[in-house]
Amino acid sequence: MKIALDAMGGDYAPEEVVKGAVLALEERDLEIILLGDMGKIKEELIKYKYKKNKLSVINCKEYIETGEFPLDAIRNKRDSSIV
């Protein structure tokens, strides 16, 4: 199963999202794609050992922050991690 995760979503992102993705790979036969700020995601990934062929990162230049109006974000942030 292939799963795409918004690595920039949540109060403790990307740290906790990356940690959760790595833990999921240990327990399940998955392929995970992390979407978000590649630099920040890679900073977190170097903390872990994981199956590199099972996890990839897609760089997104923007991300939607808590409190943003969804419709405005979709219209104005086309390169965000969840659009």
MDTraj code that builds the backbone (N, CA, C; nanometers):
import mdtraj as md
import numpy as np

residues = "MET LYS ILE ALA LEU ASP ALA MET GLY GLY ASP TYR ALA PRO GLU GLU VAL VAL LYS GLY ALA VAL LEU ALA LEU GLU GLU ARG ASP LEU GLU ILE ILE LEU LEU GLY ASP MET GLY LYS ILE LYS GLU GLU LEU ILE LYS TYR LYS TYR LYS LYS ASN LYS LEU SER VAL ILE ASN CYS LYS GLU TYR ILE GLU THR GLY GLU PHE PRO LEU ASP ALA ILE ARG ASN LYS ARG ASP SER SER ILE VAL".split()
xyz = np.array([
    [0.0832, -0.1158, 0.0000],
    [0.0000, 0.0000, 0.0000],
    [0.0891, 0.1241, 0.0000],
    [0.0501, 0.2218, -0.0788],
    [0.1239, 0.3482, -0.0875],
    [0.0435, 0.4562, -0.0154],
    [0.1112, 0.5305, 0.0724],
    [0.0463, 0.6350, 0.1510],
    [0.1237, 0.7650, 0.1355],
    [0.0515, 0.8741, 0.1088],
    [0.1121, 1.0071, 0.1033],
    [0.0731, 1.0820, 0.2300],
    [0.1717, 1.1428, 0.2950],
    [0.1485, 1.2163, 0.4194],
    [0.1922, 1.3611, 0.4054],
    [0.1091, 1.4509, 0.4560],
    [0.1456, 1.5915, 0.4656],
    [0.2399, 1.6046, 0.5844],
    [0.3672, 1.6101, 0.5583],
    [0.4672, 1.6134, 0.6654],
    [0.4692, 1.7460, 0.7400],
    [0.4053, 1.8471, 0.6855],
    [0.4076, 1.9787, 0.7483],
    [0.2811, 2.0049, 0.8299],
    [0.1902, 1.9084, 0.8341],
    [0.0647, 1.9264, 0.9059],
    [0.0750, 1.8831, 1.0509],
    [0.0149, 1.9583, 1.1391],
    [0.0142, 1.9214, 1.2798],
    [0.0987, 2.0140, 1.3645],
    [0.0734, 2.0087, 1.4937],
    [0.1420, 2.0984, 1.5870],
    [0.2922, 2.0739, 1.5966],
    [0.3351, 1.9508, 1.5794],
    [0.4773, 1.9176, 1.5964],
    [0.5396, 1.8669, 1.4669],
    [0.4915, 1.9208, 1.3567],
    [0.5423, 1.8803, 1.2261],
    [0.6714, 1.9552, 1.1958],
    [0.7595, 1.8988, 1.1206],
    [0.7533, 1.7644, 1.0649],
    [0.8071, 1.6549, 1.1571],
    [0.8561, 1.6907, 1.2740],
    [0.9222, 1.5928, 1.3609],
    [0.8355, 1.4699, 1.3871],
    [0.7131, 1.4923, 1.4349],
    [0.6277, 1.3800, 1.4733],
    [0.5733, 1.3041, 1.3530],
    [0.5504, 1.3734, 1.2430],
    [0.5017, 1.3057, 1.1226],
    [0.6091, 1.2126, 1.0687],
    [0.7320, 1.2597, 1.0630],
    [0.8432, 1.1767, 1.0158],
    [0.8626, 1.0574, 1.1088],
    [0.8611, 1.0816, 1.2373],
    [0.8752, 0.9731, 1.3351],
    [0.7655, 0.8684, 1.3153],
    [0.6430, 0.9127, 1.2986],
    [0.5317, 0.8209, 1.2765],
    [0.5457, 0.7419, 1.1479],
    [0.5944, 0.8066, 1.0435],
    [0.6145, 0.7375, 0.9158],
    [0.7188, 0.6274, 0.9297],
    [0.8275, 0.6575, 0.9974],
    [0.9336, 0.5582, 1.0177],
    [0.8817, 0.4416, 1.1014],
    [0.8065, 0.4708, 1.2059],
    [0.7488, 0.3641, 1.2887],
    [0.6516, 0.2779, 1.2085],
    [0.5725, 0.3403, 1.1231],
    [0.4786, 0.2652, 1.0397],
    [0.5524, 0.1702, 0.9459],
    [0.6657, 0.2138, 0.8918],
    [0.7444, 0.1278, 0.8033],
    [0.7996, 0.0068, 0.8766],
    [0.8254, 0.0218, 1.0059],
    [0.8756, -0.0907, 1.0850],
    [0.7681, -0.1961, 1.1075],
    [0.6424, -0.1537, 1.1109],
    [0.5339, -0.2441, 1.1456],
    [0.4555, -0.2970, 1.0268],
    [0.4597, -0.2281, 0.9158],
    [0.3782, -0.2659, 0.7999],
    [0.4614, -0.2618, 0.6719],
    [0.4138, -0.3358, 0.5735],
    [0.4757, -0.3336, 0.4409],
    [0.4099, -0.2207, 0.3618],
    [0.4655, -0.1023, 0.3735],
    [0.4100, 0.0175, 0.3124],
    [0.5138, 0.0874, 0.2267],
    [0.4645, 0.1754, 0.1422],
    [0.5491, 0.2733, 0.0744],
    [0.4933, 0.4088, 0.1148],
    [0.5767, 0.4931, 0.1734],
    [0.5309, 0.6221, 0.2241],
    [0.5976, 0.7352, 0.1471],
    [0.5149, 0.8323, 0.1102],
    [0.5623, 0.9536, 0.0446],
    [0.5336, 1.0694, 0.1394],
    [0.6374, 1.1401, 0.1782],
    [0.6219, 1.2570, 0.2643],
    [0.6230, 1.3819, 0.1776],
    [0.5228, 1.4668, 0.1942],
    [0.5115, 1.5900, 0.1177],
    [0.5361, 1.7089, 0.2085],
    [0.6226, 1.8002, 0.1648],
    [0.6496, 1.9194, 0.2446],
    [0.7865, 1.9769, 0.2159],
    [0.8390, 2.0490, 0.3102],
    [0.9697, 2.1137, 0.2982],
    [1.0789, 2.0065, 0.3047],
    [1.1364, 1.9760, 0.1901],
    [1.2326, 1.8661, 0.1810],
    [1.3490, 1.8828, 0.2780],
    [1.4002, 2.0024, 0.2919],
    [1.5124, 2.0253, 0.3826],
    [1.4782, 1.9899, 0.5263],
    [1.3631, 2.0356, 0.5733],
    [1.3210, 2.0071, 0.7105],
    [1.2920, 1.8583, 0.7297],
    [1.2313, 1.7970, 0.6299],
    [1.1996, 1.6538, 0.6391],
    [1.3279, 1.5722, 0.6436],
    [1.4227, 1.6050, 0.5574],
    [1.5494, 1.5306, 0.5552],
    [1.6269, 1.5480, 0.6856],
    [1.6189, 1.6665, 0.7467],
    [1.6825, 1.6879, 0.8772],
    [1.6288, 1.5894, 0.9806],
    [1.5017, 1.5610, 0.9736],
    [1.4408, 1.4663, 1.0669],
    [1.4748, 1.3222, 1.0293],
    [1.4747, 1.2923, 0.9015],
    [1.4993, 1.1549, 0.8571],
    [1.6381, 1.1045, 0.8952],
    [1.7366, 1.1934, 0.9022],
    [1.8719, 1.1466, 0.9346],
    [1.8820, 1.0935, 1.0775],
    [1.7811, 1.1182, 1.1587],
    [1.7795, 1.0686, 1.2963],
    [1.7433, 0.9202, 1.3048],
    [1.6931, 0.8641, 1.1942],
    [1.6362, 0.7295, 1.1979],
    [1.7007, 0.6364, 1.0964],
    [1.6907, 0.5086, 1.1265],
    [1.7217, 0.4049, 1.0287],
    [1.5882, 0.3576, 0.9739],
    [1.5786, 0.3506, 0.8430],
    [1.4537, 0.3094, 0.7798],
    [1.4852, 0.2528, 0.6417],
    [1.3871, 0.1861, 0.5838],
    [1.4029, 0.1291, 0.4499],
    [1.3925, 0.2424, 0.3480],
    [1.5060, 0.2830, 0.2966],
    [1.5101, 0.3983, 0.2068],
    [1.4325, 0.3758, 0.0771],
    [1.4193, 0.2509, 0.0367],
    [1.3432, 0.2226, -0.0848],
    [1.1925, 0.2265, -0.0592],
    [1.1523, 0.2434, 0.0665],
    [1.0104, 0.2454, 0.1016],
    [0.9606, 0.3843, 0.1411],
    [1.0508, 0.4824, 0.1434],
    [1.0115, 0.6167, 0.1847],
    [1.0725, 0.7192, 0.0900],
    [0.9890, 0.8077, 0.0392],
    [1.0387, 0.9133, -0.0489],
    [0.9808, 1.0475, -0.0039],
    [1.0418, 1.1541, -0.0540],
    [1.0013, 1.2896, -0.0164],
    [0.9741, 1.3689, -0.1434],
    [0.8620, 1.4387, -0.1440],
    [0.8305, 1.5312, -0.2524],
    [0.8336, 1.6714, -0.1934],
    [0.9174, 1.7568, -0.2499],
    [0.9318, 1.8928, -0.1990],
    [0.8120, 1.9780, -0.2394],
    [0.7565, 2.0474, -0.1433],
    [0.6499, 2.1443, -0.1665],
    [0.6979, 2.2777, -0.1111],
    [0.6917, 2.3794, -0.1932],
    [0.7452, 2.5096, -0.1539],
    [0.6583, 2.5810, -0.0506],
    [0.5321, 2.5433, -0.0435],
    [0.4403, 2.6096, 0.0483],
    [0.3673, 2.5052, 0.1311],
    [0.3123, 2.5483, 0.2426],
    [0.2243, 2.4605, 0.3181],
    [0.1173, 2.5444, 0.3860],
    [0.0067, 2.4793, 0.4128],
    [-0.1082, 2.5473, 0.4709],
    [-0.0960, 2.5420, 0.6228],
    [-0.1056, 2.6566, 0.6842],
    [-0.0886, 2.6648, 0.8291],
    [-0.2233, 2.6666, 0.9000],
    [-0.2205, 2.6307, 1.0272],
    [-0.3402, 2.6332, 1.1093],
    [-0.4005, 2.7733, 1.1070],
    [-0.5300, 2.7799, 1.0897],
    [-0.5982, 2.9084, 1.0902],
    [-0.6203, 2.9676, 0.9525],
    [-0.5570, 2.9120, 0.8509],
    [-0.5801, 2.9626, 0.7154],
    [-0.7148, 2.9127, 0.6652],
    [-0.7824, 2.9961, 0.5898],
    [-0.9082, 2.9544, 0.5306],
    [-0.8792, 2.8563, 0.4174],
    [-0.9419, 2.7389, 0.4205],
    [-0.9113, 2.6343, 0.3220],
    [-0.9239, 2.6800, 0.1766],
    [-1.0315, 2.7492, 0.1433],
    [-1.0511, 2.7909, 0.0044],
    [-0.9430, 2.8888, -0.0402],
    [-0.9062, 2.9817, 0.0468],
    [-0.7982, 3.0756, 0.0139],
    [-0.6667, 3.0015, -0.0064],
    [-0.6407, 2.9052, 0.0787],
    [-0.5167, 2.8280, 0.0682],
    [-0.5118, 2.7507, -0.0628],
    [-0.6229, 2.6903, -0.1003],
    [-0.6271, 2.6144, -0.2261],
    [-0.6050, 2.7071, -0.3449],
    [-0.6637, 2.8232, -0.3410],
    [-0.6494, 2.9182, -0.4524],
    [-0.5089, 2.9782, -0.4607],
    [-0.4490, 3.0054, -0.3452],
    [-0.3243, 3.0818, -0.3434],
    [-0.1976, 3.0006, -0.3198],
    [-0.2117, 2.8779, -0.2771],
    [-0.0935, 2.7963, -0.2467],
    [-0.1001, 2.6639, -0.3224],
    [-0.0899, 2.6737, -0.4520],
    [-0.1035, 2.5555, -0.5376],
    [0.0095, 2.4547, -0.5199],
    [0.1232, 2.4981, -0.4682],
    [0.2362, 2.4067, -0.4474],
    [0.2483, 2.3676, -0.2996],
    [0.1345, 2.3648, -0.2312],
    [0.1398, 2.3284, -0.0894],
    [0.1320, 2.1775, -0.0725],
    [0.1627, 2.1339, 0.0459],
    [0.1749, 1.9909, 0.0735],
    [0.0433, 1.9150, 0.0692],
    [-0.0697, 1.9822, 0.0795],
    [-0.1957, 1.9075, 0.0744],
    [-0.2870, 1.9477, -0.0403],
    [-0.2438, 2.0331, -0.1289],
    [-0.3258, 2.0696, -0.2445],
    [-0.2835, 1.9873, -0.3596],
])
top = md.Topology()
chain = top.add_chain()
for i, resn in enumerate(residues, 1):
    res = top.add_residue(resn, chain, resSeq=i)
    for name in ("N", "CA", "C"):
        top.add_atom(name, md.element.get_by_symbol(name[0]), res)
traj = md.Trajectory(xyz[None], top)
